[in-house]
Amino acid sequence: MPPRDNPTARQARLGKELRKLRERADKTARESAGLLSVDQAKISHIEAGRVGVSPERIRRLATFYQCTDEALIEALCDIAQEHRGKHWFDNYRGILAPGFLDLAELELHARAMRSLTSVTLPGLFQTENYARTLFSGVTPKLPSDEVEVRVEHRLKRAAIFFDRQDPPPFIAIIHEAALRMRFGGRTVAREQLERLIEVSKQPSVTVRVIPFTSEDFVEVTQPVLYASGPVPQLDTVQIDSAFGGRFLDAETDLHKYRTLLDIAERASLDPEASRQIVHHIAREL
């Protein structure tokens, strides 16, 4: 099978983790290729996510690398057995940029999530009109059909809270500034706040608001999503922006954003007080 031209973020992550194990063991790609009786290029393709690898080979490599972390090995084997085409977001492949699909896949597999936003509300909680307003304001301006398909995709992502028996716990930390933005006008803004209140009542969702009265500085200008994996080594941070999202998984980055989210959570109101402030701002509209 020829190498993939565009591996998903999850396929690339599997390869990256295998490379980390090899480098920690001080093994060369040539040595790993010899173990599997393949050429060195095959190892390079595997570690770049361009070629799949079987669970059996992952376990052989893990033994060769003297990795004794069984939970990590099993998590990598689980990724290796996943196939494209069985999830709703695969229908958007070739229609939306890969980053949109990678984000939906990240959310699908997350064991828990925390987000921090200061200007807009989390994408998973957005209404159709609110999302359309945001995508319509992108520079350069998007064609109307591109706006609509992005809105449709964003709305479908929320199914993880309503269509699953085991939705992942989600803590959304939102600055009061985002609640007071009137994107799309008063009617759209009010509808969006009412949607936020509705979602906050879901058992798996916790909404916490950082009020203007907070004296703590929380450094965030772009939406941050921290997705916990089945093991800490597979945690991922997604940073959103008007120019596309970025996925971070270096331990220094993970530590930085865990700390940031901890600070933000301490600076926020408790869930009931947060719901009351959302109610209050909605009534003002």
DRENMI-768251 format. One record per atom (N, C-alpha, C): residue in one letter; atom name; residue number from 1; x, y, z. Coordinates in steps of 0.05 Angstrom, whole numbers. Example, Ala and Ser with C-alpha at 12.3 -4.5 7.8 and 13.67 -1.06 7.14 Angstrom:
resn,name,resi,px,py,pz
A,N,1,264,-114,156
A,CA,1,246,-90,156
A,C,1,264,-66,156
S,N,2,257,-45,142
S,CA,2,273,-21,143
S,C,2,258,1,157
***
This chain:
resn,name,resi,px,py,pz
M,N,1,17,-24,0
M,CA,1,0,0,0
M,C,1,18,25,0
P,N,2,13,44,-18
P,CA,2,30,68,-19
P,C,2,26,85,6
P,N,3,47,101,13
P,CA,3,45,118,36
P,C,3,22,139,34
R,N,4,10,146,56
R,CA,4,-11,166,56
R,C,4,1,193,50
D,N,5,-13,209,34
D,CA,5,-4,236,29
D,C,5,-11,254,52
N,N,6,-34,250,64
N,CA,6,-44,267,85
N,C,6,-53,251,110
P,N,7,-34,242,126
P,CA,7,-43,227,150
P,C,7,-58,246,169
T,N,8,-77,235,184
T,CA,8,-92,250,203
T,C,8,-73,257,226
A,N,9,-82,276,243
A,CA,9,-66,284,266
A,C,9,-62,260,284
R,N,10,-83,243,286
R,CA,10,-82,220,304
R,C,10,-62,199,292
Q,N,11,-62,195,266
Q,CA,11,-43,176,254
Q,C,11,-15,186,257
A,N,12,-11,213,254
A,CA,12,15,224,257
A,C,12,24,222,287
R,N,13,5,225,305
R,CA,13,12,223,334
R,C,13,22,195,341
L,N,14,9,174,330
L,CA,14,18,147,334
L,C,14,47,144,326
G,N,15,53,153,302
G,CA,15,81,151,292
G,C,15,100,167,309
K,N,16,92,190,318
K,CA,16,110,207,334
K,C,16,116,193,361
E,N,17,96,180,373
E,CA,17,100,167,398
E,C,17,119,143,395
L,N,18,117,129,372
L,CA,18,135,107,367
L,C,18,164,117,363
R,N,19,166,140,350
R,CA,19,193,151,347
R,C,19,205,159,374
K,N,20,188,171,392
K,CA,20,198,178,418
K,C,20,208,153,433
L,N,21,193,131,432
L,CA,21,202,107,445
L,C,21,229,97,434
R,N,22,231,99,408
R,CA,22,257,90,395
R,C,22,280,107,404
E,N,23,276,134,404
E,CA,23,297,152,411
E,C,23,305,150,440
R,N,24,285,145,458
R,CA,24,292,142,486
R,C,24,308,116,490
A,N,25,303,96,474
A,CA,25,318,71,476
A,C,25,345,73,462
D,N,26,350,96,449
D,CA,26,376,100,435
D,C,26,379,79,412
K,N,27,357,74,398
K,CA,27,358,56,375
K,C,27,356,72,350
T,N,28,368,62,329
T,CA,28,367,76,303
T,C,28,343,64,287
A,N,29,335,80,267
A,CA,29,314,70,249
A,C,29,323,45,234
R,N,30,348,44,229
R,CA,30,359,20,215
R,C,30,356,-5,233
E,N,31,361,-2,258
E,CA,31,359,-25,277
E,C,31,329,-34,279
S,N,32,311,-14,280
S,CA,32,283,-21,282
S,C,32,273,-34,256
A,N,33,284,-25,233
A,CA,33,277,-38,208
A,C,33,287,-66,207
G,N,34,310,-71,218
G,CA,34,321,-98,218
G,C,34,304,-117,235
L,N,35,293,-106,257
L,CA,35,276,-123,275
L,C,35,251,-132,260
L,N,36,239,-113,244
L,CA,36,214,-120,230
L,C,36,219,-131,202
S,N,37,244,-133,194
S,CA,37,251,-143,167
S,C,37,239,-126,145
V,N,38,241,-99,149
V,CA,38,232,-80,129
V,C,38,255,-61,123
D,N,39,252,-44,102
D,CA,39,274,-25,97
D,C,39,270,-1,116
Q,N,40,292,14,118
Q,CA,40,292,37,136
Q,C,40,271,58,129
A,N,41,265,61,103
A,CA,41,245,80,95
A,C,41,217,73,106
K,N,42,212,47,110
K,CA,42,186,38,121
K,C,42,184,49,150
I,N,43,205,48,165
I,CA,43,204,58,193
I,C,43,199,88,192
S,N,44,212,102,174
S,CA,44,208,131,172
S,C,44,179,137,165
H,N,45,168,122,147
H,CA,45,140,126,140
H,C,45,121,120,163
I,N,46,127,99,178
I,CA,46,111,93,202
I,C,46,112,115,222
E,N,47,136,125,227
E,CA,47,139,146,248
E,C,47,129,173,239
A,N,48,123,176,213
A,CA,48,111,201,203
A,C,48,81,198,200
G,N,49,71,174,206
G,CA,49,42,169,203
G,C,49,33,164,174
R,N,50,52,161,156
R,CA,50,45,157,128
R,C,50,38,128,121
V,N,51,47,110,139
V,CA,51,42,82,135
V,C,51,31,71,162
G,N,52,11,53,160
G,CA,52,0,41,184
G,C,52,19,20,195
V,N,53,13,12,220
V,CA,53,29,-8,233
V,C,53,10,-25,250
S,N,54,15,-51,250
S,CA,54,-3,-69,264
S,C,54,3,-69,294
P,N,55,-17,-76,311
P,CA,55,-13,-78,340
P,C,55,10,-98,346
E,N,56,11,-119,331
E,CA,56,32,-139,336
E,C,56,60,-127,333
R,N,57,63,-111,312
R,CA,57,89,-98,307
R,C,57,95,-76,328
I,N,58,74,-63,337
I,CA,58,78,-43,358
I,C,58,88,-56,384
R,N,59,77,-79,390
R,CA,59,86,-94,414
R,C,59,115,-104,411
R,N,60,121,-113,387
R,CA,60,149,-122,382
R,C,60,168,-98,385
L,N,61,161,-76,374
L,CA,61,178,-52,376
L,C,61,180,-43,405
A,N,62,158,-44,420
A,CA,62,158,-35,448
A,C,62,177,-53,464
T,N,63,177,-79,459
T,CA,63,195,-97,473
T,C,63,224,-91,465
F,N,64,229,-86,440
F,CA,64,256,-79,431
F,C,64,265,-53,444
Y,N,65,247,-34,448
Y,CA,65,254,-8,460
Y,C,65,253,-9,491
Q,N,66,248,-33,502
Q,CA,66,247,-38,531
Q,C,66,226,-19,544
C,N,67,204,-15,530
C,CA,67,182,1,542
C,C,67,164,-18,558
T,N,68,161,-12,584
T,CA,68,145,-29,601
T,C,68,118,-16,609
D,N,69,112,6,596
D,CA,69,87,20,602
D,C,69,64,7,586
E,N,70,51,-13,598
E,CA,70,31,-28,584
E,C,70,7,-11,576
A,N,71,0,8,593
A,CA,71,-23,25,586
A,C,71,-18,41,561
L,N,72,6,52,559
L,CA,72,14,67,534
L,C,72,14,49,510
I,N,73,26,25,513
I,CA,73,28,7,490
I,C,73,0,-1,480
E,N,74,-19,-6,499
E,CA,74,-46,-14,491
E,C,74,-60,9,478
A,N,75,-55,34,488
A,CA,75,-68,57,476
A,C,75,-58,61,447
L,N,76,-32,57,442
L,CA,76,-21,59,415
L,C,76,-33,37,397
C,N,77,-36,14,408
C,CA,77,-48,-8,392
C,C,77,-76,-2,385
D,N,78,-91,11,403
D,CA,78,-119,18,397
D,C,78,-120,38,374
I,N,79,-101,58,374
I,CA,79,-100,77,352
I,C,79,-94,63,325
A,N,80,-76,44,327
A,CA,80,-68,30,302
A,C,80,-91,14,289
Q,N,81,-110,6,305
Q,CA,81,-132,-10,295
Q,C,81,-156,7,285
E,N,82,-153,34,288
E,CA,82,-175,51,278
E,C,82,-173,54,248
H,N,83,-196,57,235
H,CA,83,-196,60,206
H,C,83,-213,84,198
R,N,84,-205,97,177
R,CA,84,-221,119,166
R,C,84,-248,109,155
G,N,85,-267,128,155
G,CA,85,-292,122,141
G,C,85,-315,114,159
K,N,86,-310,110,185
K,CA,86,-332,99,202
K,C,86,-344,121,220
H,N,87,-334,145,218
H,CA,87,-345,166,235
H,C,87,-358,188,218
W,N,88,-376,203,231
W,CA,88,-392,223,216
W,C,88,-374,244,202
F,N,89,-352,251,215
F,CA,89,-335,273,203
F,C,89,-320,263,179
D,N,90,-318,237,174
D,CA,90,-305,227,150
D,C,90,-320,236,125
N,N,91,-346,242,128
N,CA,91,-361,252,105
N,C,91,-352,279,95
Y,N,92,-336,293,111
Y,CA,92,-326,320,104
Y,C,92,-298,319,93
R,N,93,-287,294,91
R,CA,93,-260,292,80
R,C,93,-260,300,50
G,N,94,-242,318,43
G,CA,94,-241,329,16
G,C,94,-260,353,12
I,N,95,-275,360,33
I,CA,95,-293,383,32
I,C,95,-283,405,51
L,N,96,-275,397,75
L,CA,96,-264,416,94
L,C,96,-234,410,97
A,N,97,-219,430,106
A,CA,97,-191,426,111
A,C,97,-187,405,132
P,N,98,-165,390,131
P,CA,98,-160,368,150
P,C,98,-162,376,179
G,N,99,-155,400,186
G,CA,99,-156,409,214
G,C,99,-183,407,227
F,N,100,-204,411,211
F,CA,100,-232,409,221
F,C,100,-238,380,229
L,N,101,-229,361,213
L,CA,101,-234,333,218
L,C,101,-217,324,242
D,N,102,-192,334,243
D,CA,102,-174,326,265
D,C,102,-185,335,292
L,N,103,-198,358,292
L,CA,103,-209,368,317
L,C,103,-233,351,326
A,N,104,-250,344,307
A,CA,104,-273,327,313
A,C,104,-264,300,323
E,N,105,-243,290,311
E,CA,105,-232,264,319
E,C,105,-220,265,347
L,N,106,-206,288,353
L,CA,106,-194,292,379
L,C,106,-216,292,400
E,N,107,-238,306,395
E,CA,107,-260,307,414
E,C,107,-273,280,418
L,N,108,-275,265,396
L,CA,108,-288,239,397
L,C,108,-273,220,416
H,N,109,-247,221,415
H,CA,109,-231,202,431
H,C,109,-222,212,458
A,N,110,-227,238,464
A,CA,110,-218,249,489
A,C,110,-232,236,513
R,N,111,-218,231,534
R,CA,111,-229,220,559
R,C,111,-240,242,576
A,N,112,-230,266,573
A,CA,112,-239,290,587
A,C,112,-228,314,573
M,N,113,-242,337,575
M,CA,113,-233,362,562
M,C,113,-236,386,580
R,N,114,-218,405,576
R,CA,114,-221,431,589
R,C,114,-215,452,567
S,N,115,-231,473,568
S,CA,115,-226,495,548
S,C,115,-225,522,562
L,N,116,-212,541,549
L,CA,116,-210,568,559
L,C,116,-214,587,536
T,N,117,-234,604,538
T,CA,117,-239,624,517
T,C,117,-243,651,529
S,N,118,-235,672,515
S,CA,118,-238,699,525
S,C,118,-253,718,508
V,N,119,-258,711,483
V,CA,119,-272,729,464
V,C,119,-297,715,452
T,N,120,-294,690,446
T,CA,120,-317,675,434
T,C,120,-324,651,453
L,N,121,-347,640,449
L,CA,121,-355,617,465
L,C,121,-345,591,452
P,N,122,-342,570,468
P,CA,122,-331,545,457
P,C,122,-347,535,432
G,N,123,-333,525,412
G,CA,123,-346,516,388
G,C,123,-367,495,392
L,N,124,-362,477,412
L,CA,124,-381,456,417
L,C,124,-408,466,428
F,N,125,-408,491,438
F,CA,125,-433,501,449
F,C,125,-447,522,431
Q,N,126,-436,527,408
Q,CA,126,-446,549,392
Q,C,126,-472,542,377
T,N,127,-489,562,374
T,CA,127,-513,559,359
T,C,127,-507,563,329
E,N,128,-526,556,313
E,CA,128,-523,559,284
E,C,128,-518,588,276
N,N,129,-534,606,287
N,CA,129,-531,634,279
N,C,129,-505,647,289
Y,N,130,-497,639,313
Y,CA,130,-472,649,325
Y,C,130,-448,639,309
A,N,131,-448,613,303
A,CA,131,-426,602,287
A,C,131,-425,614,259
R,N,132,-448,619,247
R,CA,132,-449,631,220
R,C,132,-438,659,221
T,N,133,-444,674,242
T,CA,133,-433,701,244
T,C,133,-403,701,246
L,N,134,-392,682,261
L,CA,134,-363,680,264
L,C,134,-349,673,238
F,N,135,-360,652,225
F,CA,135,-348,644,200
F,C,135,-351,665,177
S,N,136,-373,680,178
S,CA,136,-378,700,158
S,C,136,-359,724,162
G,N,137,-347,726,185
G,CA,137,-329,748,190
G,C,137,-300,742,185
V,N,138,-294,718,176
V,CA,138,-266,710,170
V,C,138,-255,726,147
T,N,139,-229,734,150
T,CA,139,-215,749,129
T,C,139,-193,732,117
P,N,140,-191,729,90
P,CA,140,-210,740,70
P,C,140,-237,726,72
K,N,141,-257,739,62
K,CA,141,-285,729,64
K,C,141,-288,702,51
L,N,142,-302,684,64
L,CA,142,-307,657,54
L,C,142,-331,657,35
P,N,143,-331,639,15
P,CA,143,-355,636,-1
P,C,143,-378,626,16
S,N,144,-402,632,9
S,CA,144,-425,625,26
S,C,144,-427,595,30
D,N,145,-421,579,10
D,CA,145,-423,550,13
D,C,145,-403,539,33
E,N,146,-379,552,33
E,CA,146,-358,544,52
E,C,146,-367,551,81
V,N,147,-379,574,84
V,CA,147,-390,582,111
V,C,147,-410,561,120
E,N,148,-428,554,103
E,CA,148,-450,536,111
E,C,148,-439,508,118
V,N,149,-420,498,103
V,CA,149,-410,471,110
V,C,149,-394,472,136
R,N,150,-380,494,142
R,CA,150,-366,497,167
R,C,150,-386,498,190
V,N,151,-408,513,186
V,CA,151,-428,514,207
V,C,151,-440,487,212
E,N,152,-447,473,191
E,CA,152,-458,446,194
E,C,152,-440,428,209
H,N,153,-414,428,202
H,CA,153,-395,411,216
H,C,153,-393,418,245
R,N,154,-392,444,251
R,CA,154,-390,453,279
R,C,154,-413,444,296
L,N,155,-437,446,285
L,CA,155,-461,437,300
L,C,155,-461,407,305
K,N,156,-452,392,286
K,CA,156,-452,363,289
K,C,156,-432,354,311
R,N,157,-412,370,316
R,CA,157,-392,363,337
R,C,157,-405,360,364
A,N,158,-426,376,369
A,CA,158,-439,376,395
A,C,158,-452,349,402
A,N,159,-455,331,383
A,CA,159,-468,306,387
A,C,159,-454,289,409
I,N,160,-429,295,415
I,CA,160,-415,279,436
I,C,160,-428,283,463
F,N,161,-443,305,467
F,CA,161,-456,310,492
F,C,161,-484,299,493
F,N,162,-497,297,470
F,CA,162,-526,290,470
F,C,162,-532,263,458
D,N,163,-514,252,442
D,CA,163,-520,226,429
D,C,163,-504,203,440
R,N,164,-488,208,461
R,CA,164,-471,187,472
R,C,164,-480,180,501
Q,N,165,-478,155,508
Q,CA,165,-484,148,536
Q,C,165,-462,155,555
D,N,166,-438,158,544
D,CA,166,-415,165,561
D,C,166,-400,189,551
P,N,167,-413,213,550
P,CA,167,-399,237,541
P,C,167,-375,244,558
P,N,168,-354,254,547
P,CA,168,-331,261,563
P,C,168,-336,285,581
P,N,169,-326,284,606
P,CA,169,-329,308,623
P,C,169,-316,332,609
F,N,170,-330,355,609
F,CA,170,-320,379,596
F,C,170,-323,402,615
I,N,171,-301,415,621
I,CA,171,-300,440,637
I,C,171,-294,463,618
A,N,172,-314,481,615
A,CA,172,-310,504,597
A,C,172,-306,529,615
I,N,173,-283,541,613
I,CA,173,-277,565,628
I,C,173,-279,588,608
I,N,174,-297,607,614
I,CA,174,-304,628,595
I,C,174,-301,655,609
H,N,175,-286,673,597
H,CA,175,-284,700,608
H,C,175,-310,715,604
E,N,176,-318,732,623
E,CA,176,-342,748,620
E,C,176,-343,764,595
A,N,177,-319,772,585
A,CA,177,-318,788,560
A,C,177,-331,773,537
A,N,178,-327,746,536
A,CA,178,-339,731,514
A,C,178,-369,730,516
L,N,179,-379,730,541
L,CA,179,-408,730,545
L,C,179,-422,756,536
R,N,180,-406,777,537
R,CA,180,-418,804,531
R,C,180,-414,812,502
M,N,181,-399,797,487
M,CA,181,-396,803,458
M,C,181,-423,799,444
R,N,182,-431,817,427
R,CA,182,-457,815,413
R,C,182,-454,808,384
F,N,183,-439,788,379
F,CA,183,-434,779,351
F,C,183,-461,771,339
G,N,184,-468,784,316
G,CA,184,-493,778,303
G,C,184,-516,794,313
G,N,185,-512,811,333
G,CA,185,-534,827,344
G,C,185,-546,816,369
R,N,186,-564,831,381
R,CA,186,-576,823,407
R,C,186,-590,796,406
T,N,187,-606,792,385
T,CA,187,-622,767,383
T,C,187,-604,743,382
V,N,188,-583,744,365
V,CA,188,-564,722,362
V,C,188,-549,718,388
A,N,189,-540,740,401
A,CA,189,-525,738,426
A,C,189,-542,726,448
R,N,190,-567,734,450
R,CA,190,-585,723,471
R,C,190,-590,693,466
E,N,191,-596,686,442
E,CA,191,-600,658,435
E,C,191,-576,642,443
Q,N,192,-552,653,438
Q,CA,192,-528,638,444
Q,C,192,-524,635,474
L,N,193,-530,655,490
L,CA,193,-528,653,519
L,C,193,-548,633,530
E,N,194,-572,633,519
E,CA,194,-592,613,528
E,C,194,-583,585,521
R,N,195,-570,582,499
R,CA,195,-559,556,491
R,C,195,-537,547,511
L,N,196,-521,566,519
L,CA,196,-500,560,539
L,C,196,-512,551,565
I,N,197,-533,564,574
I,CA,197,-546,556,599
I,C,197,-557,528,597
E,N,198,-570,522,574
E,CA,198,-581,496,569
E,C,198,-559,474,570
V,N,199,-537,480,556
V,CA,199,-515,460,555
V,C,199,-503,456,583
S,N,200,-501,478,598
S,CA,200,-489,476,625
S,C,200,-503,458,644
K,N,201,-528,451,637
K,CA,201,-544,433,654
K,C,201,-539,403,647
Q,N,202,-523,398,626
Q,CA,202,-516,371,620
Q,C,202,-498,360,642
P,N,203,-502,335,650
P,CA,203,-486,324,672
P,C,203,-456,324,667
S,N,204,-448,322,642
S,CA,204,-419,320,636
S,C,204,-407,348,632
V,N,205,-423,369,632
V,CA,205,-412,396,625
V,C,205,-411,414,650
T,N,206,-389,427,654
T,CA,206,-386,447,675
T,C,206,-377,473,662
V,N,207,-393,494,666
V,CA,207,-386,520,656
V,C,207,-378,538,679
R,N,208,-355,550,676
R,CA,208,-344,568,697
R,C,208,-336,595,684
V,N,209,-345,617,696
V,CA,209,-340,643,685
V,C,209,-319,658,701
I,N,210,-300,670,686
I,CA,210,-281,688,699
I,C,210,-293,716,697
P,N,211,-302,728,720
P,CA,211,-315,754,719
P,C,211,-296,777,715
F,N,212,-306,799,705
F,CA,212,-290,823,702
F,C,212,-277,832,729
T,N,213,-290,825,751
T,CA,213,-280,833,777
T,C,213,-256,816,786
S,N,214,-250,795,771
S,CA,214,-227,778,779
S,C,214,-201,795,778
E,N,215,-185,793,798
E,CA,215,-160,808,799
E,C,215,-136,791,789
D,N,216,-142,767,781
D,CA,216,-120,750,770
D,C,216,-118,753,740
F,N,217,-94,754,730
F,CA,217,-90,757,701
F,C,217,-88,729,690
V,N,218,-104,723,670
V,CA,218,-103,697,656
V,C,218,-95,702,627
E,N,219,-71,693,620
E,CA,219,-60,699,594
E,C,219,-71,681,572
V,N,220,-92,691,558
V,CA,220,-102,676,536
V,C,220,-115,695,516
T,N,221,-107,693,491
T,CA,221,-118,709,470
T,C,221,-132,692,449
Q,N,222,-126,666,448
Q,CA,222,-137,648,429
Q,C,222,-150,625,444
P,N,223,-172,614,434
P,CA,223,-185,591,447
P,C,223,-166,568,451
V,N,224,-166,557,475
V,CA,224,-149,534,483
V,C,224,-167,510,490
L,N,225,-160,487,479
L,CA,225,-174,462,486
L,C,225,-153,442,495
Y,N,226,-157,431,519
Y,CA,226,-139,410,529
Y,C,226,-155,384,530
A,N,227,-146,365,514
A,CA,227,-160,339,512
A,C,227,-143,318,525
S,N,228,-154,305,545
S,CA,228,-139,284,559
S,C,228,-143,257,544
G,N,229,-121,244,540
G,CA,229,-121,218,526
G,C,229,-125,195,546
P,N,230,-124,170,536
P,CA,230,-126,147,554
P,C,230,-103,145,573
V,N,231,-80,156,566
V,CA,231,-57,158,584
V,C,231,-46,187,581
P,N,232,-33,197,601
P,CA,232,-24,225,600
P,C,232,-6,231,577
Q,N,233,10,211,568
Q,CA,233,28,216,545
Q,C,233,13,223,520
L,N,234,-13,216,518
L,CA,234,-28,222,494
L,C,234,-47,245,497
D,N,235,-43,262,518
D,CA,235,-58,287,520
D,C,235,-50,305,497
T,N,236,-69,322,489
T,CA,236,-65,340,466
T,C,236,-77,368,472
V,N,237,-63,389,464
V,CA,237,-73,416,466
V,C,237,-79,425,437
Q,N,238,-103,437,434
Q,CA,238,-110,449,408
Q,C,238,-114,479,412
I,N,239,-99,495,397
I,CA,239,-101,524,398
I,C,239,-115,533,372
D,N,240,-137,547,375
D,CA,240,-153,555,352
D,C,240,-146,584,344
S,N,241,-150,590,319
S,CA,241,-145,617,309
S,C,241,-159,621,283
A,N,242,-161,645,274
A,CA,242,-174,651,248
A,C,242,-158,639,225
F,N,243,-133,632,230
F,CA,243,-116,621,209
F,C,243,-112,591,210
G,N,244,-128,578,227
G,CA,244,-127,549,229
G,C,244,-118,541,257
G,N,245,-124,516,264
G,CA,245,-116,507,291
G,C,245,-89,494,291
R,N,246,-77,493,315
R,CA,246,-51,480,319
R,C,246,-54,459,341
F,N,247,-41,436,337
F,CA,247,-42,415,357
F,C,247,-14,413,370
L,N,248,-14,413,396
L,CA,248,11,412,411
L,C,248,11,387,429
D,N,249,34,374,431
D,CA,249,35,350,448
D,C,249,62,347,462
A,N,250,80,366,459
A,CA,250,105,365,474
A,C,250,99,368,504
E,N,251,114,354,520
E,CA,251,108,354,549
E,C,251,110,382,561
T,N,252,129,399,550
T,CA,252,131,426,560
T,C,252,105,442,554
D,N,253,94,438,530
D,CA,253,69,451,523
D,C,253,46,441,540
L,N,254,44,415,543
L,CA,254,23,404,559
L,C,254,24,414,588
H,N,255,47,416,599
H,CA,255,50,426,627
H,C,255,42,456,628
K,N,256,51,471,608
K,CA,256,44,499,607
K,C,256,14,504,607
Y,N,257,0,489,590
Y,CA,257,-29,494,587
Y,C,257,-45,481,610
R,N,258,-35,460,622
R,CA,258,-48,450,647
R,C,258,-46,471,669
T,N,259,-23,483,671
T,CA,259,-19,504,691
T,C,259,-37,528,685
L,N,260,-39,536,660
L,CA,260,-56,559,652
L,C,260,-85,553,659
L,N,261,-94,529,653
L,CA,261,-122,522,658
L,C,261,-127,520,688
D,N,262,-108,511,703
D,CA,262,-111,510,732
D,C,262,-114,538,744
I,N,263,-98,557,734
I,CA,263,-100,585,743
I,C,263,-127,596,736
A,N,264,-135,591,711
A,CA,264,-161,602,701
A,C,264,-184,590,718
E,N,265,-183,565,724
E,CA,265,-204,552,740
E,C,265,-206,564,768
R,N,266,-183,570,780
R,CA,266,-183,582,806
R,C,266,-194,610,806
A,N,267,-190,624,783
A,CA,267,-199,652,781
A,C,267,-229,653,773
S,N,268,-241,631,767
S,CA,268,-269,631,758
S,C,268,-288,627,781
L,N,269,-314,634,775
L,CA,269,-335,629,794
L,C,269,-343,600,794
D,N,270,-357,591,815
D,CA,270,-367,564,815
D,C,270,-389,561,795
P,N,271,-396,536,788
P,CA,271,-416,532,767
P,C,271,-443,546,771
E,N,272,-453,546,795
E,CA,272,-479,559,799
E,C,272,-477,589,796
A,N,273,-456,601,808
A,CA,273,-452,630,805
A,C,273,-447,637,776
S,N,274,-433,620,761
S,CA,274,-428,624,733
S,C,274,-454,624,717
R,N,275,-472,605,723
R,CA,275,-497,603,709
R,C,275,-514,629,715
Q,N,276,-512,639,739
Q,CA,276,-527,663,746
Q,C,276,-517,688,730
I,N,277,-491,690,726
I,CA,277,-481,713,712
I,C,277,-488,711,682
V,N,278,-489,686,671
V,CA,278,-498,683,644
V,C,278,-528,691,642
H,N,279,-544,683,661
H,CA,279,-573,691,662
H,C,279,-575,721,662
H,N,280,-559,734,679
H,CA,280,-561,763,682
H,C,280,-554,777,656
I,N,281,-533,769,643
I,CA,281,-525,782,618
I,C,281,-545,777,596
A,N,282,-557,753,596
A,CA,282,-578,747,576
A,C,282,-602,765,580
R,N,283,-610,770,605
R,CA,283,-633,787,611
R,C,283,-627,816,602
E,N,284,-602,824,604
E,CA,284,-595,852,596
E,C,284,-599,856,566
L,N,285,-598,834,551
L,CA,285,-602,836,522
L,C,285,-632,838,515
***
